[in-house]
Amino acid sequence: MARVFVAARIPRTLAAGVATVQRELDRRLVDVKWVEPENLHLTLRFFGELNEGEIERVVGAVIEVTSLATPFTARLEGIGTFPTRGRPRVIWAGMTVGSERLSATAEALERAFVTAGLGQADRPFTPHLTLGRVKDPRARSHGGRKGERPPRQATAEMQAVVGKTHFGPADFEVREIAVVESRLSPRGPSYLDLHVAPLMGDEPKN
């Protein structure tokens, strides 16, 4: 069994720029686990634990879709949170240019996965790049007496910090889709590409 997701990777040069914004946010936010620059990606579908046969079906569905899809330009711009109101759980960079193309690719993949008997996604697709996840302060103790809960950064303060942080525009080309295994460890996840499928469709002719 392997923990699997399907994603579009971002270039290393762009990941370095994203890391700069993460460091800026880290100076003003507490208890956020930031995604390592080498792990940054645009998730198209998360599966969880799959066996070897299921992974083969995922790869087949991805090849089917990418054989018809064409490369496209995408633009990351702006910072936001999930949820948009209340205490943030995820901090993300938004996508402006290319969001419709990425959504169309995700929808085509979803149809192919369902046809392959892999079930439906548990949530609608929203184009975004996850920068970090806010830790639940209730999940651990913090100094002092055993079981003492750490102070929580005020929700309004967190939202204000994110709202005042600017990112982009940063353009890049989406040219391939990867089937990725996520390997968990105490140091955090590491990602291994199980298959990388280039977007092979013909460009429209004028």
Stockholm file with secondary structure:
# STOCKHOLM 1.0

chainA/1-206         MARVFVAARIPRTLAAGVATVQRELDRRLVDVKWVEPENLHLTLRFFGELNEGEIERVVGAVIEVTSLATPFTARLEGIGTFPTRGRPRVIWAGMTVGSERLSATAEALERAFVTAGLGQADRPFTPHLTLGRVKDPRARSHGGRKGERPPRQATAEMQAVVGKTHFGPADFEVREIAVVESRLSPRGPSYLDLHVAPLMGDEPKN
#=GR chainA/1-206 SS CEEEEEEEECCHHHHHHHHHHHHHHHTTCCSEEECCGGGCEEEEEEEEEECHHHHHHHHHHHHHHHTTCCCEEEEEEEEEEESSSSSCSEEEEEECTTHHHHHHHHHHHHHHHHHTTCCCCSSCCCCEEEEEEECCGGGSCCSSSTTCCCCCCCHHHHHHHHHTCCCCCEEEEECEEEEEEEECCTTCCEEEEEEEEECCCCCCCC
#=GC SS_cons         CEEEEEEEECCHHHHHHHHHHHHHHHTTCCSEEECCGGGCEEEEEEEEEECHHHHHHHHHHHHHHHTTCCCEEEEEEEEEEESSSSSCSEEEEEECTTHHHHHHHHHHHHHHHHHTTCCCCSSCCCCEEEEEEECCGGGSCCSSSTTCCCCCCCHHHHHHHHHTCCCCCEEEEECEEEEEEEECCTTCCEEEEEEEEECCCCCCCC
//
